[in-house]
């Protein structure tokens, strides 16, 4: 994933984030949903950031802003890859 790189303040909006694999868009709570790794704290970096999902299976990938601070989700690119 690449964070936006045009403004340090906007870059900070991404942190902290988490990535989930699930059965539908936004699936972060069903029995089949799996969080990939831990919550990522990236401060003001553009990336690229890679998160290992350790073989999680699902049809959708969800990027979720973690924490209680309201902010906008603004990323430049997000790619999902499979080992198979």
C-alpha positions in Angstrom: 0.0 0.0 0.0 1.2 3.5 -0.7 0.1 6.4 1.5 -0.4 9.8 -0.1 2.8 11.8 -0.2 1.7 15.4 -1.0 1.4 16.7 2.6 2.8 15.4 5.9 -0.4 16.2 7.8 -2.5 14.2 5.4 0.0 11.3 5.5 -0.5 11.1 9.3 -4.2 10.4 8.8 -3.4 6.8 7.8 -1.9 5.9 11.1 -2.9 3.6 12.8 -4.5 1.3 10.4 -5.3 -2.4 10.1 -6.0 -4.8 7.2 -8.6 -7.5 7.2 -9.5 -10.4 4.9 -13.2 -11.3 5.0 -16.3 -12.5 3.2 -17.7 -9.1 2.2 -16.5 -5.5 2.0 -16.0 -4.1 5.6 -16.1 -7.6 7.2 -14.1 -7.1 10.4 -16.2 -9.0 12.8 -17.6 -12.2 11.3 -16.3 -15.7 12.2 -14.5 -15.8 8.8 -12.8 -12.4 9.1 -9.1 -12.4 9.8 -6.9 -9.4 10.8 -3.6 -9.4 9.0 -0.9 -8.9 11.5 -1.1 -6.2 14.2 -2.4 -2.6 14.0 0.1 -0.7 11.9 1.5 2.7 13.2 3.3 4.4 10.3 3.3 8.0 11.4 4.1 10.2 8.4 5.6 7.9 5.9 4.6 7.3 2.3 5.5 3.6 2.2 5.2 1.2 0.6 3.7 -0.8 3.5 3.2 -4.6 3.3 1.1 -6.6 5.7 1.2 -10.4 5.7 -2.1 -12.1 6.0 -0.6 -15.5 6.7 -2.8 -17.5 4.3 -6.1 -15.9 5.3 -8.9 -16.7 2.9 -11.7 -14.4 1.8 -13.1 -12.6 -1.1 -12.6 -9.0 0.2 -9.7 -7.0 1.7 -10.6 -4.2 4.0 -8.3 -1.3 5.0 -9.6 0.1 8.3 -8.5 3.1 10.3 -7.9 2.0 13.9 -8.3 4.0 17.0 -10.8 6.6 18.2 -9.5 9.7 16.4 -11.9 10.6 13.5 -10.0 11.1 10.3 -10.2 10.6 6.5 -9.0 7.5 4.7 -6.8 8.8 2.0 -4.3 6.4 0.3 -2.7 6.5 -3.0 -2.7 2.8 -3.9 -3.7 -0.5 -2.4 -2.8 -3.9 -4.0 -3.7 -7.4 -2.7 -1.5 -10.3 -3.8 -1.9 -14.0 -3.4 1.0 -16.5 -3.1 -1.0 -19.0 -5.2 
